[in-house]
Amino acid sequence: MEEESWITHEEYLAAAELFRSAFPAFAAEVARVEIIRGKLNDFQLSRAVTMATDSIEILGWDSRRTVLAIFDVYVELYRGEGRLAADRWVEATFGAGLIYTESNESGMADPGLLARLAEIELEIGAREADLLELYRELTRLKTAASGTSVTSTADSEQLSDRWTLSPDHVTIKE
C-alpha cells in the first residue's frame, strides 16, 4: 500500500522548480543512452533519475520525495507512451523541458552530436592508454640506451643519476 502524502502548494512549487533544474541533466542522459542502446530499461532510467537528482541541491526529505515522484510519473509515461509523450508532459505540466521542431524531434541535443561526443570520449581514453604505453616504452629504451639498470623504490624508479621516474612524471636533474 502506498503512503499518501499531503504537501502545500508552496512545497509543490519548490519541488517543481527543483525538477525543472534537474530535468536537463536527466534528458541529456536519456538521450545519450538511447543513442547507444535504444529505449532505456528500468535500471538505466533509475540511473538517469539518480544522476539528475544528484545534480541539484535538495534541502529536505519531503522535497526529495516530491521530485522523485515527479520523475516516477515521467518514467511511467516513458515506458508506456515513449520519450516524446513524456517530454511533452513535462513541457505542458512544468513549462520546462525540450522544445521540439519539425527538423529536430530528438530533444535537447542532436543524437548524432551526442553519439559523436561518446565516440570521441572513448577514443581519447584509448589514446591515453596508448600514450601511456609508449611513454613506458620510451622510458625503458632511454634506460637501456644509458646503460644503467633500473632499480625500483616504493614510489619511484631511479633510471640513472639524472632521471627519476615516478607514477606521474619523469624528473631530469640538470
Secondary structure, DSSP 8 states (H G I E B T S, - for coil): --------HHHHHHHHHHHHHHHHHHHHHHHHHHHHHSS--HHHHHHHHHHHHHTS---SHHHHHHHHHHHHHHHHHHHHH-HHHHHHHHHHHHS-S----SS--S-SS-HHHHHHHHHHHHHHHHHHHHHHHHHHHHHHHHHHHHT---EE-SS-EE-SSSEEE-SS-EEE--
